[in-house]
Amino acid sequence: MGNTRIHHILDEVGSIAFPGVYDTLSAKLVQRAGFPMAFISGYCVAATAIGEPDLGLVTQTEIVERARRICGSVSVPIIVDADTGYGNPLNVHRTVTELIAAGAAGCFLEDQQWPKKCGHMRGKKVIERGEYVHKLRAAVDARAGRDFFIVARTDALAVLGMDEAVARVTAGREAGADASFIEAPLDEEQLAEIGRRAPAPNVANMLEGGRTPILPRERLAELGFQLVVYPLAALFAAAKAIEAVYAKLRRDGTTLGAEAALMPFARLNEVIGVEAKYGLAERFGVG
C-alpha cells in the first residue's frame, strides 16, 4: 500500500468505520470519541454553510475554507469531499493543491457532470470515462508525492451499470488513485460484486435512509470494503436534537426538564478547551 496517513491506518486496522463532520465542533467530538480519521461531507457542508441541498451549489472556495478550519482544529487526518473537482482537470489540480494547503489528508473525486447531485438522489449524469481519468491524473500530479489519499468515486452504477462502474474505478486506480468508491449499490448482492471486482481498498457509503443497506463494519469487511464512512450520521443526530429542544422551548417557554438532552456547559467548555485558553491568557498577563 501507499505511504499516507490513511494507508497507515488501514495497515493497522484492516477496515474502519468512521464518521462525517461538518464543522470544528463535530470534528473535535470525533477526535475525543477516539476515531483515527474523519470525513468532511459535501452534503453536510451544503446543509450547514448555505442551508441548501447537495446539488452542486457549494463552491470550491467554500469547501476549501471549511476544510481549512476543520483540519486546523484537530490532529486526526480528514478526507474531504471534493465533488467533481469543480471543473476540468485544471480546476481539479487547483482544488487538490488548495486542499493540501488547508491540511486535508485526502479527498473523494467523482465523475458526475456538474452541477453534481448527492449520490443517493435521482437524476445523476456522469462524464466520459476518459475525461474522468484525466481528472484523476491531474489530482495525482497535484499531490506530487505528498501525504494525500485520493479516492476514485464513480456514480456510473446508477447510470451505466456495474461493468462500467468497475471499469472506471479500475482505470482510476491505474491513474494513481489510492482507493475505489462505487456509489449507491442497491443491495448486498451489488455490494458483494463490488467487493469482488473493484480493486481494494474499497469505500462503502453508509447513508441512513439512502439507497444502500446499512451493514455492520464486520460484514462489509467480509464483502471486501475497508473504508466504511457514515457521512451524515452526526448531522442527522444534531438536527433531530436541535429540532427537539427548540420545540420544547417554543412550547414550554423553558428548557427545564430537557437537561438530559443537553451537553452540560462545563462539558462543552472542556471540549472546546476553555481552561487551556485561560492558562494561555495567564502566561501573557491577561488572565
C-alpha atoms as one frame of an Amber mdcrd trajectory, in Angstrom:
protein
   0.000   0.000   0.000   0.974   3.676  -0.081   2.616   5.848   2.500  -0.107
   8.321   3.509  -1.637   8.640   6.976  -4.776   6.919   5.692  -2.724   4.000
   4.334  -1.054   3.650   7.723  -4.442   3.499   9.462  -5.619   0.773   7.083
  -2.367  -1.131   7.603  -3.076  -1.111  11.347  -6.793  -1.905  11.445  -7.608
  -3.588   8.133 -11.031  -1.944   7.934 -12.530   1.048   9.676 -15.906   2.702
  10.193 -15.560   6.463  10.529 -17.911   9.452  10.612 -18.565  12.576   8.637
 -18.031  16.006  10.197 -19.193  19.433   9.107 -17.644  21.978  11.484 -14.901
  22.318  14.065 -17.093  21.212  16.976 -18.156  17.975  15.288 -14.502  17.369
  14.384 -13.384  17.876  17.987 -16.059  15.439  19.158 -14.891  12.859  16.604
 -11.345  13.146  17.901 -12.474  12.895  21.538 -14.508   9.789  20.661 -11.274
   8.100  19.584 -11.736   7.908  15.821  -8.385   7.978  13.997  -9.844   9.774
  10.955 -12.947  11.567   9.688 -14.610  12.844   6.511 -15.974  16.252   5.523
 -19.238  15.580   3.717 -20.316  17.865   0.887 -23.944  17.244   1.805 -23.228
  18.381   5.362 -21.371  21.489   4.234 -24.202  22.427   1.870 -26.756  21.966
   4.631 -24.833  23.850   7.327 -22.939  26.516   5.365 -25.669  27.665   2.985
 -28.775  25.774   4.104 -29.203  24.186   0.691 -29.315  20.622  -0.711 -26.291
  18.824  -2.130 -26.979  19.774  -5.748 -23.681  21.349  -6.777 -24.367  24.645
  -5.014 -21.270  24.665  -2.787 -18.218  26.198  -4.435 -14.571  25.180  -4.340
 -13.626  28.123  -2.142 -16.409  27.315   0.331 -15.343  23.673   0.719 -11.649
  24.592   0.985 -12.327  27.217   3.649 -14.469  24.793   5.658 -11.710  22.189
   5.336  -9.089  24.679   6.493 -10.969  25.439   9.688 -11.822  21.819  10.451
  -8.380  20.381   9.683  -6.749  23.113  11.746  -8.889  22.304  14.775  -7.896
  18.637  15.213  -4.912  16.353  14.744  -6.691  13.387  13.155  -6.469  13.142
   9.342  -9.503  14.401   7.450 -10.630  13.291   3.990 -12.626  15.964   2.134
 -15.467  15.538  -0.326 -14.121  17.427  -3.354 -17.177  16.672  -5.509 -16.104
  16.746  -9.176 -13.082  18.950  -8.546 -15.187  21.979  -9.585 -14.378  21.951
 -13.278 -11.915  20.431 -15.701  -8.509  18.866 -14.850  -7.001  22.316 -14.287
  -9.656  23.024 -11.658  -9.012  19.611 -10.112  -5.297  20.408  -9.931  -6.019
  23.630  -8.101  -8.587  22.000  -5.804  -6.134  19.327  -4.657  -3.371  21.897
  -4.201  -5.687  24.056  -2.084  -6.907  21.116  -0.002  -3.345  20.035   0.774
  -2.523  23.607   1.820  -5.637  23.535   4.030  -4.306  20.480   5.866  -6.560
  17.821   4.343  -5.346  14.214   4.309  -7.203  13.236   1.150 -10.267  13.721
  -0.999 -13.073  11.960  -2.807 -13.166  12.876  -6.503 -16.203  11.846  -8.525
 -17.242  11.520 -12.158 -20.614  13.264 -12.196 -21.433  16.067 -14.583 -21.505
  19.451 -12.905 -23.634  20.515 -11.153 -23.461  17.219  -9.311 -26.082  15.670
  -7.052 -25.892  13.721  -3.814 -25.073  10.138  -4.774 -28.342   8.897  -3.280
 -30.538  11.362  -5.188 -32.147  10.873  -8.606 -31.142  12.375 -11.930 -27.381
  11.839 -11.836 -25.296  12.119 -15.019 -21.650  11.187 -15.477 -18.873  12.434
 -17.749 -16.982  10.210 -20.178 -14.606   7.725 -18.615 -11.563   9.212 -20.349
 -12.385  12.694 -19.108 -12.683  11.377 -15.560  -9.337   9.596 -15.775  -7.713
  12.862 -16.859  -9.155  14.499 -13.749  -7.689  11.802 -11.532  -4.321  12.149
 -13.232  -4.454  15.870 -12.533  -5.192  15.144  -8.876  -2.264  12.738  -8.650
   0.008  15.271 -10.339  -1.061  17.999  -7.894  -0.374  15.680  -4.969   3.252
  15.431  -6.138   4.096  12.597  -3.754   2.731  14.345  -0.675   0.601  12.836
   2.115  -2.756  12.942   0.350  -5.107   9.983  -0.172  -7.156  10.136  -3.393
 -10.402   8.183  -3.660 -11.745   7.496  -7.160 -15.525   7.713  -6.791 -17.921
   6.824  -9.589 -21.676   7.304  -9.816 -21.820   5.252 -13.013 -23.566   2.296
 -11.340 -26.948   4.059 -11.397 -26.407   5.475 -14.892 -24.399   2.940 -16.918
 -24.338  -0.237 -14.825 -21.888  -2.306 -12.815 -19.425  -3.174 -15.595 -18.788
   0.476 -16.417 -18.571   1.438 -12.728 -15.916  -1.231 -12.124 -14.068  -0.183
 -15.275 -13.987   3.413 -14.082 -12.579   2.774 -10.616 -10.092   0.308 -12.096
  -8.920   2.959 -14.558  -8.803   5.456 -11.725  -6.564   3.227  -9.677  -4.292
   2.717 -12.667  -4.098   6.520 -12.913  -2.775   6.683  -9.355  -5.814   6.915
  -7.063  -5.496   5.146  -3.711  -8.994   3.716  -3.200 -12.147   2.759  -5.124
 -15.649   4.034  -4.404 -18.642   2.810  -6.414 -21.515   4.865  -5.075 -25.045
   3.754  -4.175 -25.209  -0.044  -4.610 -28.801  -1.105  -4.039 -28.426  -4.335
  -2.094 -25.985  -6.759  -0.503 -25.606  -8.618  -3.787 -24.296  -5.486  -5.502
 -22.050  -4.746  -2.547 -20.585  -8.239  -2.796 -19.972  -7.814  -6.522 -18.173
  -4.537  -5.944 -16.053  -6.136  -3.252 -15.094  -8.948  -5.629 -14.423  -6.865
  -8.724 -13.233  -3.403  -7.702  -9.595  -3.000  -6.638  -9.190  -2.664  -2.870
  -9.285  -0.700  -0.703 -12.970  -0.038  -1.320 -15.259   2.577   0.213 -18.769
   1.776   1.456 -21.040   4.779   1.966 -23.468   4.138   4.835 -26.102   6.831
   4.460 -29.051   6.243   6.767 -32.220   6.372   4.666 -30.247   6.198   1.430
 -30.199   3.611  -1.335 -27.550   1.306   0.129 -28.415  -1.044   3.018 -26.681
  -0.256   6.309 -24.480  -3.180   7.285 -22.050  -3.667  10.195 -18.384  -2.947
   9.541 -17.512  -6.617  10.057 -19.950  -7.719   7.350 -18.742  -5.041   4.958
 -15.157  -6.139   5.568 -16.185  -9.684   4.635 -17.698  -8.287   1.434 -14.454
  -6.509   0.542 -14.793  -2.984   1.968 -12.069  -1.399   4.054 -13.278   2.222
   4.408 -16.818   2.453   5.805 -17.963   6.056   6.021 -21.052   7.337   7.845
 -21.120  10.826   6.308 -24.445  12.142   7.629 -24.952  10.416  10.992 -23.715
  13.398  13.022 -25.759  15.880  11.018 -28.912  13.772  11.337 -28.351  13.388
  15.092 -27.659  17.082  15.625 -30.618  18.203  13.524 -33.006  15.943  15.431
 -31.691  17.053  18.824 -31.807  20.746  17.915 -35.311  20.409  16.495 -36.496
  18.729  19.703 -35.035  21.289  22.100 -36.325  24.192  20.016 -39.784  22.627
  20.000 -39.721  22.271  23.773 -38.539  25.840  24.286 -41.215  27.138  21.938
 -43.894  25.002  23.577 -42.971  25.447  27.251 -41.027  28.682  27.291 -38.152
  26.942  29.082 -35.578  24.170  28.697 -36.272  22.919  32.238 -36.813  19.177
  32.020 -34.629  18.793  28.939 -31.320  18.710  30.799 -30.628  15.078  29.885
 -30.753  16.023  26.193 -28.237  18.857  26.578 -24.457  18.706  26.872 -23.629
  20.458  30.165 -21.947  23.859  29.978 -18.855  22.540  31.768 -18.569  19.591
  29.404 -18.760  21.726  26.287 -16.202  24.109  27.781 -13.926  21.101  28.187
 -14.439  20.054  24.567 -13.568  23.485  23.185 -10.637  23.979  25.576 -11.695
  26.845  27.806  -9.240  26.045  30.609  -6.364  25.770  28.147  -7.167  29.252
  26.879  -7.316  30.583  30.450  -3.883  29.098  31.015  -2.540  30.705  27.858
  -4.045  34.071  28.834  -2.378  33.901  32.265   1.018  33.290  30.635   0.672
  36.615  28.874  -0.784  38.595  31.759  -4.385  38.753  30.557  -5.956  36.004
  32.683
